[in-house]
Each structure stands twice: as structure tokens, then as C-alpha cells.
Amino acid sequence: MLFTRPTDDRLYTALVNRDASYDGFSYVCVTSTRIFCRFTCTARKPKPENCRFEDTIAACLEGGFRPCKRCRPLVAYGNADPLVQDLTQRLEAEPARCWRETDIVALGHDPSTVRRAFKRRFGMSFIEMARLRRLSLGTESLVAGDAVIDAQLDAGYSSGSGFRAAVTQLLGQAPARLKGQLQNRDLLKADWIETPIGPMLTIVDDHALHLLEFADRPALPKELDRLKTRQGCGIAVGRTAITEQIAAELAQYFNGVPDSFSVRIAGHGTPFERQVWQALRAIPEGETQSYAQVAAGLDRASAVRAVARANGANQIAIVIPCHRVIGADGNLTGYGGGLWRKQWLLNHERRMASNA
């Protein structure tokens, strides 16, 4: 590891609190049962004296510990469950289909297993994802100027009240009020991009990237609400040329190509936040800085807390590399995507810099 290892007391506190930020960053090996678990495991927590913490799955296995059957620590974030791949492919092939749990059962899948798999990977169930996909078809019809009833049918809604409620929840206004407005403004488009450390949600328009976050980030729903309020428009499922650009640039980054990002970023944030984000982008790959160092580089040495808040307000992960900021003592500090991802990204960039 590149960084100071947290104490066992700190790790045990995170284990008891089921702190998701440590999930994948460390594992607990229970000496009384010879089983190792993720920090978010729902099983009863062991006593401190029965806990041994390891940084890698390999170390757990080499120590003679078996993977927990409940939290399944061997399931890698980078490898999508075949069940998830199958259903997402079916959804793309039939985006207007109204999926129900009976359809999932007919395919030989257990609905509760599907629900957990999609929640774990995307932060929403497959049924919720399918509903949003259908609803996006309806909003595209509204943008094209179609009648509300046509948009409703395009979205696969048999109930007019259900369609109105869904559109109102997604876009903030009823379809009839939106029809004329939507012809004069663009919806933001959302889609998922697979990466080696889990899927990322990207929000774009035709010109710039508005949001790029890991799909399981706990604060993501609030970020989406703020984005819709700030932009004054809704978010529909879809892609633009910007989506294709950031997907290609992320692929280059994860393949070890330095300086991969040239995508245009939407101008969110206060002037000070944008200054901090620009300073983050100036930190070379393979290097880190503390909040105090970032503040000093802006000639605002007393603004350490403000820099930390701006760092936390960043909603363009990896491209604006807030993961390159660590504690003054060398410890990894909080990261919305989880500390294990922060460590992974820093190790990846260290290898990139070494190869360069």
C-alpha cells in the first residue's frame, strides 16, 4: 500500500458501522469461524479479538479463510454478473417493453436475486431501470412535438395518470405543461459506462459533461436532484456525442494512456469551486496533494476547509481527480466512490506515471 494503514480500532469501528467506503479497501477475517467478509456484510459482527484485517482477498485466502456466502467478497466490481448482462441486453433490445416480475420468473431468474444484483451494481432495480427507459421514450416524443397521448403510448403506459405522475416526478412538471417547453430546450441524457471498478453514471447534453459518478455512490440521488433544479430541465436515459467521447476517454484512461481527458465540462459550481477543480486537474498523474497544499497553491492558505468542501462538491469523478487529494498525515481521506476505489485509482496512476 502507498498510504498509512488505518489502525485496527478504526477498521473495527468502520466494520461495526458497515461503512461502505471501506468496502473493498480492507476485509475482515473472523478467526473463530475462519470466514472473511466485506465491511458491509449484514451478518452479526464478531468480537474485536476475533477480527484480523487484510488488505487483499489473496491475503485472506492465503491465511486459510473462506469467503462469506452472505456478502460474497469474491464477486468483483469489474465483472458484471451474467444475469445483469443478460437483462440489460434484453432491455436495450426492447426498450419499450413493460417488464414485470413475472417476466423475470419466466426467464428462470429469481426476482429478489435480480433486484439485489441491480441495486448493487446500478443503485436501482431492473424494474426501475426499465421504467425509466420507457419513460425516456415518452419524453423524446414530447420533445418531437407529439401529442401527450402519443408520448404516453410510446412510453408503454396504458394509464394516462401513471404516465403523468411518472413524467412529473422525472421532469418536475406535467406532460401537458412541458410539451411546448420541451420543444425549445434539451433534456439532459443519462447512461451507464462500464469500467474495471464498477459502472459509472454519466449525465450530458449535446455540448458538455454535467456529471460522472460511480453508480453506487450514496449521495448520487441528491446530486441528480440538484442538477435538475440547477439546469431547470429533466434527465432522460440516452446518449449524445459527449457520452461517446467520455466513454472512449475513460477506456483510454483505464488502459493506461496518460492525459486521456479532453471532454468539455459544463460550468457548474461557484468561482472558488471551479478554481479548486482546476487545481485538482493540475496535479500530475501519479502524485497526490493534501488539502493544505491545494489551498496554498491557490494563495489561500487559510481556506483548507473551503478547499475540502469544494473537493467534496465535485461531481465529475476521475476527470476532475479529487481522488488525488489525501490527508496531511498520508492517510486516504473520504471518497464518495469508496476508499478502495480511491486506492485503486492512485495505484493505477502511479503505474501509468512509472510507465511513462
C-alpha positions as CSV (number, residue, x, y, z in Angstrom):
1,M,0.0,0.0,0.0
2,L,1.1,3.5,-0.7
3,F,-0.6,5.0,2.4
4,T,-0.6,4.8,6.1
5,R,-2.7,1.8,7.1
6,P,-5.7,2.6,9.4
7,T,-5.4,1.2,12.9
8,D,-7.4,-2.0,13.7
9,D,-9.6,0.1,16.1
10,R,-10.5,2.4,13.3
11,L,-11.2,-0.5,10.9
12,Y,-13.3,-2.3,13.6
13,T,-15.4,0.9,14.0
14,A,-15.9,1.0,10.3
15,L,-16.9,-2.7,10.3
16,V,-19.5,-2.2,13.1
17,N,-20.9,0.8,11.2
18,R,-20.9,-1.1,7.9
19,D,-19.1,1.8,6.4
20,A,-19.4,1.3,2.6
21,S,-16.3,3.5,1.9
22,Y,-14.1,0.7,3.3
23,D,-15.8,-2.0,1.2
24,G,-13.0,-3.5,-1.0
25,F,-10.4,-1.4,0.8
26,S,-10.0,-3.9,3.5
27,Y,-11.5,-7.2,4.5
28,V,-12.2,-8.7,8.0
29,C,-11.1,-12.3,8.7
30,V,-13.0,-13.8,11.6
31,T,-10.7,-16.2,13.4
32,S,-13.5,-18.0,15.2
33,T,-15.3,-19.1,12.0
34,R,-12.4,-18.9,9.5
35,I,-14.6,-16.8,7.2
36,F,-13.7,-13.4,5.7
37,C,-16.3,-10.7,4.8
38,R,-16.8,-7.3,3.3
39,F,-17.3,-4.4,5.6
40,T,-20.9,-4.1,4.6
41,C,-21.8,-7.7,5.3
42,T,-25.1,-8.0,7.1
43,A,-24.0,-10.9,9.3
44,R,-23.6,-10.4,13.0
45,K,-20.4,-8.6,13.8
46,P,-17.6,-10.6,15.5
47,K,-15.8,-9.5,18.7
48,P,-12.8,-7.3,18.2
49,E,-10.4,-10.0,19.5
50,N,-11.7,-12.4,16.7
51,C,-11.0,-9.9,13.9
52,R,-8.0,-9.8,11.6
53,F,-7.9,-7.2,8.9
54,E,-6.3,-7.9,5.5
55,D,-5.9,-5.5,2.5
56,T,-6.5,-8.1,-0.2
57,I,-8.6,-11.1,-0.9
58,A,-5.4,-13.0,-1.7
59,A,-4.1,-12.4,1.8
60,C,-7.4,-13.7,3.3
61,L,-7.3,-16.9,1.2
62,E,-3.6,-17.4,1.9
63,G,-4.5,-17.1,5.6
64,G,-6.9,-20.1,5.3
65,F,-10.1,-18.1,5.5
66,R,-13.2,-19.0,3.4
67,P,-15.3,-16.3,1.6
68,C,-18.6,-15.5,3.3
69,K,-21.6,-16.9,1.5
70,R,-23.7,-13.9,2.5
71,C,-21.7,-10.9,1.3
72,R,-19.8,-12.8,-1.4
73,P,-16.5,-10.9,-1.3
74,L,-15.2,-12.8,-4.4
75,V,-17.7,-11.0,-6.6
76,A,-15.6,-8.4,-8.4
77,Y,-17.0,-5.0,-9.2
78,G,-15.3,-5.0,-12.6
79,N,-17.0,-8.2,-13.8
80,A,-20.7,-7.7,-14.4
81,D,-22.9,-10.6,-13.3
82,P,-24.0,-12.6,-16.3
83,L,-27.6,-12.2,-15.1
84,V,-27.2,-8.4,-15.1
85,Q,-25.6,-8.5,-18.6
86,D,-28.4,-10.7,-19.9
87,L,-31.2,-8.5,-18.7
88,T,-29.6,-5.2,-19.7
89,Q,-29.1,-6.6,-23.2
90,R,-32.7,-7.6,-23.3
91,L,-33.7,-4.1,-22.1
92,E,-31.7,-2.4,-24.9
93,A,-33.3,-4.8,-27.5
94,E,-36.8,-3.9,-26.3
95,P,-36.7,-0.5,-24.6
96,A,-40.5,0.0,-24.8
97,R,-41.3,-3.3,-23.1
98,C,-43.2,-3.1,-19.8
99,W,-41.2,-5.5,-17.7
100,R,-42.9,-7.2,-14.7
101,E,-41.6,-9.7,-12.1
102,T,-43.5,-12.5,-13.9
103,D,-41.3,-11.9,-17.0
104,I,-38.2,-12.3,-14.9
105,V,-39.5,-15.5,-13.4
106,A,-40.4,-16.8,-17.0
107,L,-36.7,-16.3,-17.9
108,G,-35.7,-18.6,-15.0
109,H,-34.5,-15.8,-12.6
110,D,-35.5,-15.2,-9.0
111,P,-36.9,-11.6,-8.8
112,S,-35.2,-10.9,-5.4
113,T,-31.8,-12.0,-6.7
114,V,-32.2,-9.8,-9.8
115,R,-33.3,-6.9,-7.6
116,R,-30.2,-7.2,-5.3
117,A,-27.9,-7.6,-8.3
118,F,-29.1,-4.5,-10.0
119,K,-29.2,-2.5,-6.7
120,R,-25.7,-3.5,-6.0
121,R,-24.4,-2.5,-9.4
122,F,-26.6,0.4,-10.5
123,G,-28.3,1.7,-7.4
124,M,-31.7,0.8,-8.7
125,S,-33.7,-2.3,-9.5
126,F,-34.1,-3.8,-13.0
127,I,-37.8,-2.9,-13.0
128,E,-37.0,0.7,-12.1
129,M,-34.4,0.9,-14.8
130,A,-36.9,-0.5,-17.4
131,R,-39.5,2.0,-16.3
132,L,-37.0,4.9,-16.8
133,R,-36.1,3.5,-20.2
134,R,-39.7,3.5,-21.3
135,L,-40.3,6.9,-19.8
136,S,-37.4,8.3,-21.8
137,L,-39.0,7.2,-25.0
138,G,-42.1,9.2,-24.0
139,T,-40.1,12.3,-23.2
140,E,-38.4,12.0,-26.6
141,S,-41.8,12.0,-28.2
142,L,-42.8,15.1,-26.3
143,V,-39.6,16.8,-27.4
144,A,-40.5,15.9,-31.0
145,G,-43.8,17.7,-30.5
146,D,-46.1,14.6,-30.4
147,A,-49.4,14.7,-28.6
148,V,-49.3,13.7,-24.9
149,I,-51.3,10.5,-25.6
150,D,-48.8,9.5,-28.3
151,A,-45.9,10.1,-26.0
152,Q,-47.8,8.0,-23.4
153,L,-48.2,5.1,-25.8
154,D,-44.6,5.3,-26.9
155,A,-43.5,5.0,-23.3
156,G,-45.7,1.9,-22.9
157,Y,-48.0,3.3,-20.3
158,S,-51.6,2.2,-20.6
159,S,-52.6,4.6,-17.8
160,G,-52.7,8.3,-18.5
161,S,-52.5,9.1,-14.8
162,G,-49.5,6.8,-14.4
163,F,-47.7,8.4,-17.3
164,R,-48.4,11.9,-16.0
165,A,-47.2,11.0,-12.5
166,A,-44.0,9.5,-13.8
167,V,-43.2,12.4,-16.1
168,T,-44.0,14.9,-13.3
169,Q,-41.6,13.0,-11.0
170,L,-38.8,12.9,-13.6
171,L,-39.1,16.3,-15.1
172,G,-40.9,18.4,-12.4
173,Q,-43.9,19.3,-14.5
174,A,-46.9,17.6,-16.0
175,P,-46.6,16.5,-19.7
176,A,-49.2,18.9,-21.0
177,R,-47.3,21.9,-19.5
178,L,-44.0,20.5,-20.7
179,K,-44.9,19.8,-24.3
180,G,-44.4,23.3,-25.6
181,Q,-41.4,24.0,-23.4
182,L,-39.6,20.8,-24.3
183,Q,-39.5,21.7,-27.9
184,N,-37.4,24.7,-27.1
185,R,-34.9,23.1,-24.7
186,D,-32.9,19.9,-24.5
187,L,-33.2,17.2,-21.8
188,L,-30.0,16.0,-20.1
189,K,-29.2,12.5,-21.2
190,A,-28.1,9.8,-18.7
191,D,-26.4,6.5,-19.4
192,W,-24.1,4.0,-17.8
193,I,-20.5,3.3,-18.7
194,E,-18.8,0.1,-17.6
195,T,-15.3,0.4,-16.0
196,P,-13.0,-2.1,-14.4
197,I,-14.0,-0.8,-11.0
198,G,-17.8,-0.6,-11.5
199,P,-20.3,1.2,-13.7
200,M,-20.4,5.0,-13.8
201,L,-23.4,7.2,-14.4
202,T,-22.8,9.9,-17.0
203,I,-25.1,12.9,-17.5
204,V,-24.5,15.0,-20.6
205,D,-26.2,17.4,-23.1
206,D,-25.2,17.9,-26.7
207,H,-22.2,20.1,-25.7
208,A,-20.7,19.1,-22.3
209,L,-20.4,16.6,-19.5
210,H,-22.5,17.5,-16.4
211,L,-21.9,14.6,-14.1
212,L,-19.8,11.5,-13.9
213,E,-20.1,9.4,-10.8
214,F,-19.9,5.8,-9.7
215,A,-23.4,4.3,-9.9
216,D,-23.4,3.1,-6.3
217,R,-22.3,6.4,-4.8
218,P,-24.7,7.0,-1.8
219,A,-25.1,10.8,-2.5
220,L,-26.0,10.3,-6.2
221,P,-29.8,10.8,-5.8
222,K,-29.2,14.2,-4.2
223,E,-26.7,15.2,-6.9
224,L,-29.2,14.3,-9.6
225,D,-31.9,16.4,-7.8
226,R,-29.6,19.4,-7.6
227,L,-28.6,19.0,-11.2
228,K,-32.2,19.0,-12.4
229,T,-33.0,22.0,-10.3
230,R,-29.9,24.0,-11.4
231,Q,-30.4,23.2,-15.1
232,G,-34.2,23.7,-15.0
233,C,-34.9,20.5,-17.0
234,G,-35.3,16.8,-16.6
235,I,-33.0,13.9,-17.2
236,A,-33.8,11.1,-19.7
237,V,-32.0,7.9,-20.5
238,G,-30.0,8.3,-23.7
239,R,-26.6,9.2,-25.2
240,T,-25.1,12.0,-27.2
241,A,-21.7,12.5,-28.9
242,I,-20.4,13.7,-25.5
243,T,-21.3,10.3,-24.0
244,E,-19.4,8.5,-26.7
245,Q,-16.4,10.8,-26.2
246,I,-16.2,10.3,-22.4
247,A,-16.7,6.6,-22.8
248,A,-13.8,6.4,-25.2
249,E,-11.6,8.6,-23.0
250,L,-12.4,6.5,-19.9
251,A,-11.4,3.4,-21.8
252,Q,-8.1,5.0,-22.7
253,Y,-7.5,6.0,-19.1
254,F,-8.2,2.5,-17.8
255,N,-5.9,1.1,-20.5
256,G,-3.1,3.2,-19.0
257,V,-3.0,6.1,-21.5
258,P,-1.9,9.3,-19.7
259,D,-3.6,12.7,-20.2
260,S,-6.7,11.0,-21.6
261,F,-9.3,13.6,-21.0
262,S,-10.3,16.5,-23.3
263,V,-14.1,16.3,-22.9
264,R,-15.8,19.6,-22.4
265,I,-17.1,20.1,-18.8
266,A,-20.2,22.1,-18.0
267,G,-19.6,25.2,-15.9
268,H,-21.1,24.3,-12.6
269,G,-20.1,25.4,-9.2
270,T,-19.0,28.7,-7.7
271,P,-16.0,30.6,-9.0
272,F,-14.0,29.3,-6.0
273,E,-15.1,25.7,-6.5
274,R,-14.1,26.0,-10.2
275,Q,-10.6,27.3,-9.1
276,V,-10.2,24.3,-6.8
277,W,-11.3,21.8,-9.5
278,Q,-8.9,23.4,-11.9
279,A,-6.1,23.0,-9.3
280,L,-7.1,19.3,-8.9
281,R,-6.7,18.8,-12.7
282,A,-3.2,20.3,-12.4
283,I,-2.0,17.6,-10.0
284,P,0.1,15.2,-12.2
285,E,-1.0,11.6,-12.6
286,G,0.9,9.5,-10.0
287,E,1.1,12.3,-7.5
288,T,-1.0,13.5,-4.6
289,Q,-1.6,16.6,-2.6
290,S,-3.1,17.4,0.8
291,Y,-6.0,19.9,1.2
292,A,-3.5,22.4,2.7
293,Q,-1.2,22.1,-0.4
294,V,-4.1,22.7,-2.7
295,A,-5.1,25.8,-0.7
296,A,-1.5,27.1,-0.7
297,G,-1.3,26.6,-4.4
298,L,-4.3,28.9,-4.8
299,D,-2.7,31.5,-2.4
300,R,-5.5,30.8,0.0
301,A,-3.5,29.0,2.8
302,S,-6.3,29.6,5.4
303,A,-9.0,28.1,3.1
304,V,-8.3,24.5,3.8
305,R,-11.8,23.7,4.9
306,A,-13.3,25.5,1.9
307,V,-11.0,23.5,-0.4
308,A,-12.2,20.3,1.3
309,R,-15.8,21.3,0.7
310,A,-15.1,22.1,-2.9
311,N,-13.4,18.8,-3.3
312,G,-16.4,17.0,-1.9
313,A,-18.8,19.0,-4.2
314,N,-17.0,17.7,-7.3
315,Q,-19.5,15.7,-9.5
316,I,-17.1,14.8,-12.3
317,A,-15.2,11.8,-10.9
318,I,-11.7,10.8,-12.3
319,V,-11.8,13.6,-15.0
320,I,-11.6,16.2,-12.1
321,P,-9.3,14.0,-10.0
322,C,-10.5,14.7,-6.4
323,H,-9.1,11.2,-5.6
324,R,-5.6,12.7,-5.8
325,V,-6.2,14.6,-2.5
326,I,-5.2,12.8,0.7
327,G,-4.8,13.7,4.3
328,A,-1.8,15.6,5.5
329,D,-0.7,12.5,7.5
330,G,-0.7,10.4,4.4
331,N,-4.0,8.7,5.1
332,L,-6.6,8.2,2.5
333,T,-9.5,10.6,3.2
334,G,-13.1,10.1,2.4
335,Y,-14.1,9.4,-1.2
336,G,-17.7,9.1,-2.4
337,G,-16.9,6.2,-4.6
338,G,-15.3,4.3,-1.7
339,L,-11.8,4.2,-0.3
340,W,-11.0,1.0,-2.2
341,R,-11.6,2.8,-5.5
342,K,-9.5,5.8,-4.4
343,Q,-6.6,3.5,-3.6
344,W,-7.1,1.6,-6.9
345,L,-7.1,4.8,-8.9
346,L,-4.0,6.1,-7.2
347,N,-2.2,2.8,-7.7
348,H,-3.3,2.8,-11.3
349,E,-2.0,6.3,-11.9
350,R,1.3,5.5,-10.2
351,R,1.8,2.7,-12.7
352,M,0.9,5.0,-15.5
353,A,3.4,7.6,-14.4
354,S,6.1,4.9,-14.0
355,N,5.5,3.5,-17.5
356,A,5.5,7.0,-19.0
